[in-house]
Amino acid sequence: MGDRLEQGIDDIAAHLSARQRDLDAVIELSRRVIREAGQAITLLHNGRRGDAKAAISALRKQVAGLKSHDAEFRHVSLQAYQEYAEAVLFYHMTEKDTILGADDVGVGEEAYLLGLMDVVGELKREVIDKLREGGKDEAERRYEMMQRIYDTTRGLKFAESVLPGFRRKQDVARIQLESAGGELLHASH
């Protein structure tokens, strides 16, 4: 028979096997980035700045590796990029008192915005920690960052299919902002 069924199926199987390997790599790298971004944030909260800086540097390399595999699987790696963005943003906010832009973080617009909304919770924790330590001025600076993030992103209203999870994160950020403001007000009395 002159049909090419077997060869066609073999070619398809080879192509799909390569895609499966890429997906497996994306899943593994994404898990690692998510886990290590959380560890970097914990290091920052614990005052281990040097260790956090080293962890973020290592994360940057892992994110570059992830980008090399995820062309077809961005939906799988989005959370990893978001967690990385949160860690990088939090580092720069706590170490350099600056809020990086999307291009500086380098993970894409969606991941940047989602990570930016998540960092509001880390800043709230910093507000509370600084108040406990007697650092009201520093707590107020963290609160001002929270306020700036919320005010700057408040006007962003997109469908869930365009920016998944963002509206919920905005609502959570507003609640955290109000809570931190209450903590600061309570500390003033």
N, C-alpha and C positions, 0 to 999 in steps of 0.2 A: 504494500500500500504506500502511496506517495504522500499521505498526509503528515503533517508535522506536529501532531498532537503531543507526543512525548517530549520533543524538543521544546515546544512552547511552554509546556507545564514545567519542565526543568528550569527554563529561563525565568518564569514567574516565581518559582520556588526560590531561586537564587536571589532575585530582587527582594522578595519578602523576607528572606533570611537576613539580608543586610539591614533592612528596615527594623527588623526585630532586635538585632544587635544594637542599633542606634537607640531604639526605645529603651532597652535594658540599661544601656549606659546612661541615658537621660534620667531614668528612675533612680539609679544608684547615685549618680552625682547630685541630683536634686535632694535626695535624702541627706546626703553628707553636708551639702550647703545649708540646708534648713537646720540641721543639728548644730553645726559649728557656728552659724550666725547667732543662734540662741546662746551658745556658750560665750561668744564675744560680748553680747549684751550683758550677760551675767558678770563677766569679768569687769566691765565698765561700772556696773552697779556696785561691785565689791571694791572699787578703787584700784584695780590692777590694770592700770592704763598701759603699761609697757606690754603686758601679755595680750591685752585686747588689740593693741596696734599690730602685734605680730599675727594674731589670729585673723584680723581683717586683711592683712597682706596675703596670708595663705588663702583666704576666701577669694580674693581677687583672682588668683591663679585658677582656682577651682571653677569660678564662674566663667572664665575664659575657656576652660575645657568643656564646660557644659554648653556654651554657645556653639562650639564646633560640632556638636552632635544633635542639636535640637531643632533644626530647621523645620521639620515636619511636626514637631511635638511641643511647640511653645505652650500649649494648653497644659501640658504635664509639668513643664519647668517654671511656669509663672509664679507659683508659690515660693520656689527657691530664690528667684530673682527678687521677689517682694521682701523676703526675709533678709537677704543680702542688703537690699536698699535700706531697710530699717536699721541694720547694724551699722552701715557706713554713715547714714544720716545721724544716728545717735552718737557715734564716735565724734563726728565733727561738731555736733552741737555741744557736747559736754567738754570736749578738749579745746575747741577753737571758737566757741560761741558763734558759729556760723551755720546757716542752713544751705546745704548744697542744692544746686539745680539738677534737673533730670540729666542733662548732658554730663555733668560732673560724676554722677553715680554710674551711668552707663549701662542701665538695664532695660531701657525702654520706658515709654510713657506710662503704661498701665501698671507695671511693677513699681515704678517710682511713686506714683500717686497712692497706691495701696500701701506701700512701705511707709510713706510720709504720714498717712492716717494712723498707721500702727504705732509710729514713734511717739504720737501724742500720749499714749498710755505709759510709755517709758519715761517721758518727761513728767507725767503726773507722779509717778513713783519717785522721781528725783525731787520734785517739789516737797513731797511728804518727808523724804529722807533728809533733805536740807533743813526743813523746819525742825525736825527732831534734833538735828545737830546744832541748832541755833544759827543757821546760815540763812536768815530771812532774805537778804539781798540776792543771794544766789537762787533761792527758791523763787523769788519774783522774776528773775531773768528767765528761768525755765518756764514759768507761767506765761511770760510775754512771748516766748517762742511758741508755746501751745496756741496762744491767742492768734498769733500771726499766721500759723499754719491753718487754723480753722477759718479765720477771716478770708484768707487768700483762696481757699478751696471751696468756700461756702456756695459760691455761684455755679459750681460745676454740677450740672444735672444731666446725666446721660442714662440711657436705657441699660438695664442689667446685662444685656447681650453685648453692649459696647464696652462697658466698664464693670465687669462682674464684681459684686461685693462692695462697691464703693459707697453706695448710699447708706448701707448698714454701718460701714466704718465711719462715715461722716456723723451719723447719729451717735455712735459710741464716743467719738472724739468730742462732740458737744457735751455729752454727759460727763466725760472726764474733765473737760475744761471747767464746767460748772462746779464739779466736786473740788477740783484744785483751787478754784476761786474761793470756795467756802472755807477750805483749809487755811488759806492765806488770811481771809477775813477773821477767822477764829483766832489765828495767831497774833493778830493785831490788837486783840482785846485782852 
